């Protein structure tokens, strides 16, 4: 293990390497290069805001017959799980992006159920 990785990991009683936790939060992800964080933030922003045109269109037209309820519900479930994952690992970017996306997607599901 290189010196850089050793700062962010520890060996547990089982002998398995695991991320070191400081104040209950894993610090392994803290070592990401700022450019990597920017890529992640851009991806989160695009995939979250990408739902706004669909929400707006369905709300404005009051029809959703061309939207698949099963596919949109599956996306909502997946995004909800991503939010839970973010909570479990303590990653605010993952939590915020996926919670916002969940709200947009669940709004589409709700309008699909209401407007058909």
Order of alpha helices (4+ residues) and beta strands (2+ residues): alpha-beta-beta-beta-beta-alpha-alpha-alpha-alpha
